Amino acid sequence: MSNFIAHLAAHSDFSLSKGVSKVEILVEQAAKLKVPAMAIVDEGNMHGAMKFAEYGAKYGVQPIMGVTLRLTLGKNLEGRIILLAQNDVGFQNICAILDATQQPRPEEDYEGGEGLTTIDILAEYPNDGIIMITGGYDGMLYQMLRNGLYDDAKNTVGWFKMLFQDRLYIGISRFGDETPAEKDIEQQLIEIARTNDEVAFEDGTVLGEIPLVALSDIWYATRDRFDAFELMDAISNGKKVAVTDQGIVPASERRFHIRPADIMKDIFADLPGAVVNANYIAMRCAYMAPSRKPVLPPFETEGGRSEAEELEVQSAKGLIERLEKFSIPVEDHPKYQERLAYELGIINKMGFPGYFLIVSDFIKWSKAQGIPVGPGRGSGAGSLVAWVLQITNINPFDYNLLFERFLNPERVSMPDFDIDFCTDRREEVVHYVRDRYGSEVVSLIQTFTEIKSKTAIHDTGRVMVSDKFGGFTPYDTHRMAKLVSMDGPNPKSVQESLDDPANPEFKAFVESDPKFGVLAKNAAALEGTKRQTSTHAAGVIISGGALHRMGPVGYDPKSGMRVCQYDMKKAEETGWVKFDFLGLKTLSVIKETLKNIRESTGEDIDIDLIPLDDAATYAMLAEGHSNGVFQVESEGMKKALKQIRPTKIDDLIAVGALYRPGPMEMIPLYADRKNGVKEPEYPEPVAGTKPFLEETFGILVYQEQVMQVAQVVAGYSLGGADLLRRAMGKKIKEEMDKQRVLFVEGAVKNGHSEKDAGALFDTIAKFANYGFNKSHAAAYGVISYQTAYLKKNYPAQFYAASLTYSDKPEKMALIKEDMDADGVPMLLPDINKSGPRFKSEQLPDGSFGVRFGLNAIKGVNGDMDALFEAHKNGPFTTLVDFHQRMGGEFRGNQIEKLTEAGAFDGLNANRAATTSILKWLAKGNKKETTQIDMFGSSEPVQIPSKVADVTEWGNKADREFNAVGFYFGTHPLDVYQPKFEKLKVKRKQSLIEYMKQNRLADLPKVRMAGLVEEFERKRTKNGAPYLRARFQERKTVFYASFFSRRDLPADHIEQLEIILANAKLGRRPVVIEAQVRLDEGFDGLSIFGRQILDAEELVSQERGKMLITLDRDFVKSTVEEQRKLSQLRIDLENGKITADDATKIEDAIKQEAVIRKAKEFLDFAATIREDDNPKAVPIVMKLIQGEQVNARAMAGRYVISLAAETTLKSMDGIVSVQESISD
C-alpha cells in the first residue's frame, strides 16, 4: 500500500449550511498532511472550482474537479453520487449535467435551482471524461441498502455500469468507528461489487467486478472545527446542541476532518485495493478549471460586414445624428471626425468592436422602448464612439474627457461599460439580452453571503443549551450583538471587537458572565463561513458560447434565468464577459417628472436639451436646498454646496469629485478660490499645468488632469500617462521610482528644470491617489443638474415623482418639508382624484399641488386597477355609491386605512362616521327601523342614525400620520405652541434670526421642540459614544448631537437613547435642552443636546382652563341597568308597554347612569382640588343628554397632572378632556 492517499469526498463551505472550512483552508491542510490529490465535491454546485484550482497550484495539491449530486430514484428514495472530471470534456459534461439538474421541470412540478438529478438526466447527457463514485455513507447505494433494497441496489449498479463503464467505482466510506449496521451495509456493497454480472460493450470490453474506492467524507479541514460543524448543523436544521465551558457536547464521536495517510491505511487495512484505487482515480484525472481570455458572442451584422466594419458604419451614422441633435457648429465637425477615427482604430486594433456593438444594441433597444438610460457611468463617458453609439450621453469635448482613461492602447484590458437603467424596467433589458443571444449564453452572477459576527451571535445563541446556565434569551444575544464594533456599515469580528480599545463595552459584557464567553467563542467559530447564495445586483454575463462549456451554471427561479456558479471575479477569470446593468432610481424619478409635466402642462421636455446655465437652479443649490437632488442630498454635500456656491455645471461636477475622503479637505480652499476670496495658484511649470488646472482653480481634482499634465510637461503619451496614474494610485515604491525617473527625464527633455520636474511629480503623486475619474464625475454631475433643474422649475411635478419613488418615511418627510418651504401643498388622498402614484394637480389659482397616491397609503396594497377603471364611469358621489360600485374590491383593513388617510373626506368629512357607515354597508344591511336620509336626496339606501351620527376620532391626526407618514392638517406640535412661548421653547429659524440680528455666535442654553424622526449611536474619534438625532418641527428639521460629559451620569447616553426610541415609536413630541452654535456652512445651527424632555410633561406645568365633556350615551351600563334595559325590550316586544313608554323608561335608566357617573367624576375631582396651588386651573363641566347640552363652571381650582388627565380620559362617558390654550 502506498504511503499517501487521495481524498475524493471533501466538502468546503460552498456546501452551504453544512461545510465549515473554506477551500483555501482545506487545501492548505491537505498540503500539511502531504495529501497528493484531493477532490472537493460540494453539494449541487462547483462554486469553488476556480479557487480550488488556484490554491491547489499554490500549495502543490492536485485539484480534482467534481461535484456531489442528489440522485432520486423516486419520491421516497434519494441519495448522493459523486462525479469527477478526468479532463476538459469531462468537466464540460459535468457542467451540462449540473445545469440540467438546476433547470425547472414542469412535468415534475420542480421549480429548479435545487440540484436534484434524475436517472433520465444521467442517461440523456454525455458522460465521457466523467468518473462516477456511488457516494459515501449518504450515497445512493447506502440509502437503498439501509432500506433493505438489495436487489434494487444491485440492479442500479448494473445500470450505472452501463453508463459509466470502467469509470464507475463503488465508494466505501469509513471513519474508524463504524457501527454493526454500517459494517453490514458495507459487506453488502462489497458483495454487489464483486458479484456484479459481466457486461460486454460495443468496443469488445467486458466488465464484471466493479472496483471499490476508499472514502472518508470531509466537512472541515481540522478536527477542531467539529464544534462549528455541529453548530451549523443545529442552526440549519432547527436543532439544539448541548454546550459546556469546554465546547460542544458531541452527539457522536465521529469526526469529518482530513485524515492523514497512516490513519486511512489503518482504517482500510482489510481493503488495501480501495486505497490504491483512490490514488489511481487521482492519476486518471488531469484537469483543473482554467483561466481564459474574454470570449464574446459574435454580433450579427448587416450584409456580411465584419464587426469592425459594422462598428464604423454605425459610428459614422451616429455622429451625423448627434451633431444635428445638439447643433454642433460645422467648423467643429472635423475634430469630431478625427477623434472618432482615432478611437475606432484603437478599438478595432484591440479587438473590441463586438463589445461596443453589443452594448450599443441593448441600449438603443431600451431607448426605443422608452426605458430611461443614464448619461454614463465610469470612464466610458470619455469615449466619443460611446457617445455616437448612444451608449453614453456625455459629449467628451464638452467636458475635456479622455478616451485613454477608458481604453488604454498601451495596456490591453477588457473595456467595461457600467450602464444605469430605470429601476422599474431594468429587468426588461436583461430579458431582451437573454432572448437575443439565447438563455444558454446569458446568465446572472452568483454572490455569497458570509456569516458575520452579529448573525453568528444570534444564531449560535438560539441553538446552544447548557446544564450550567440554561440557554440564551433573545435579549442576551441582542445585547451582545448590539455592542459589536462596526467598520462603517459592517460589523467587525468577535475577536476584533474584543481587541477594540475604542469599544471596551463589548469586552466588559463578554467578561461579565462566563456564559457570554462561551457564546462569543462559539459565535467566532462560525464567522466567515458561507451562509447562502444570491445574485449580483447588476452583473450579467453574455458568453461566447453555451455557458456550461466554460464553467458551472445554476438556475435562479426568481428571475427565470441561469446563474453562473462563480462570483464576479472568478466568472471573469474563466472567460465570461460581464456587463453591468445597474438600476438607478433617479432615472425613474426623472422619467416620472417628465410624464407629470407632460400630463399637467402639455410640455414635452427632452431632458438632454435642457439649458445647463439656469441661474435659478444654481442659486437653489448654493443655498443647500438639495433634498431629492441626485448625489447632493446629504448634510455634508449641502455644506459643500453652500461653501462652493456653484454657478455652472463644472462647479457641480467638481462638488461630486471633491466630496470624498481625502480631497474633501480641499473643499474650503476650492471654495475660496472659486469665489474670489483667494487667488488660484499653479505648480511650476505654470505654462504646463495651468491649462489643465485652471478649471479647478489650481487644485488637482481629476485623474485626467494627471494624465494631461504628464503628457504636456513630461512628454508621456496619454496611454503612458494612464499607466503613470495607475502606478501612483497603487503606491508601489518600485514602480513609483521608475515612473519618477521617466517623468523627470521627459520634463527636462521638454526644457523644464529637474528641480521643477521633481517637485511637480511629488505634487502629482501626493494628490493622484485621491484624484477622481472626471468622466464619471461629469456623467453623474449632469444627472445632479437635471434633477436640480426639474426641482426648481417644475417643483410639484418633481416632488410627485420623488415621493412616488421614495420607500423610506424619513425621505418622504424631507420632501414634504421642501414642499412646505416652496409653497407646494400636499393634497389629501382622494378616492375620486388620486391615482396609484403621487401626481401633480392644478389648483384653482393656476398653481400646482401634489395629490397623494393611493398605493403609498400604508396597508393599501395589491391590485387597484378596478378602482381606477371605475373612475371612467364618473366620480363616486356618496359612500353608498362607492360601496355599490366597489364594495367587493377592498378588504376591511384597506377601507380603514383609506379612511384614516382622508381618502373619503370628499364624500364625508367625519372619518369615524365613514368607517362606521362602510362597515355597516359591508355587512349587507339595507334597512333599519330608525332611518334618516343622510344626504338629503332620494338615496335608495338609508343609513341608521346610530351608524351615521358618530363622534369624530379624538386621535384623527395620529391615525392620519400612521396611514400616510405625514400630518396634513393639525400637527402634534400645534397644540403645544402657545405654551411653548411661555416656556421659551424656540424654533430653529427664529433662533438663527435672533442670533444673526444680535451677532451671537452661540447660546449656552435653549429649548427646542420636535418629533423624533431618526437617531443613531455613533462614536467619537476617541471611541466615546454619542447620539445623533433628527427632529421634525412644523415645517423644518433640525439635527442635534448628544455627547457624554463628566457632569452627567455615566449612563446618560443610554437613558437618552431609551427616551428617543420611545418618543419615536409613540410619535410623542419632545423638548430638548441644548447649546446652539451658529453654523452658516451646515444646517444653520450646530446643536449640542444635554437633556430630552417629554413635551406633554413639560407643558403640563402651564395648564389652562379645562373643558370636560360627559355624554350620557357613552356611559357604560351596570349589570342592573343592563337587566332593566333587557326587560324593557322584552316588554316592548310582548306588547306590555307602548313605544312612548319604553322611550321614557329608557331615558330614566340612562339618567340614573349619568347621575352615577357624574358623582364618580365629582368624587375624583375633589381629590385634585387645590384652590391655593398656583398650578391649579378651573374646570368647566359639559353634560350632553341626548339633544340637551348644558355647561357650567365648577367651584374651585384643580391640579390636572398627567396622571389625573389619564384617569379622566379613561372614565367611560367622558368623551373629551380639552384644555383652553388661551387661558
Beta strands, then each sheet from edge to edge (+ up, - down):
strand 1: 7-10
strand 2: 37-40
strand 3: 62-74
strand 4: 77-85
strand 5: 116-118
strand 6: 130-133
strand 7: 168-173
strand 8: 199-200
strand 9: 206-207
strand 10: 212-215
strand 11: 241-244
strand 12: 247-248
strand 13: 418-422
strand 14: 442-450
strand 15: 464-466
strand 16: 470-471
strand 17: 486-487
strand 18: 490-491
strand 19: 530-542
strand 20: 553-556
strand 21: 561-564
strand 22: 577-584
strand 23: 826-827
strand 24: 839-842
strand 25: 848-851
strand 26: 931-932
strand 27: 943-944
strand 28: 985-986
strand 29: 1002-1019
strand 30: 1025-1032
strand 31: 1037-1043
strand 32: 1070-1079
strand 33: 1084-1094
strand 34: 1105-1111
strand 35: 1179-1185
strand 36: 1188-1193
strand 37: 1214-1220
sheet 1: 1+ 2+ 3+ 4- 6+ 7+ 10+
sheet 2: 1+ 2+ 3+ 5+
sheet 3: 8+ 9-
sheet 4: 12+ 11- 15- 16+
sheet 5: 13+ 22+ 19- 14+ 21+ 20-
sheet 6: 17+ 18-
sheet 7: 23+ 25+ 24-
sheet 8: 26+ 27-
sheet 9: 28+ 29+ 30- 31+ 33+ 32-
sheet 10: 36+ 35- 34- 37+
end
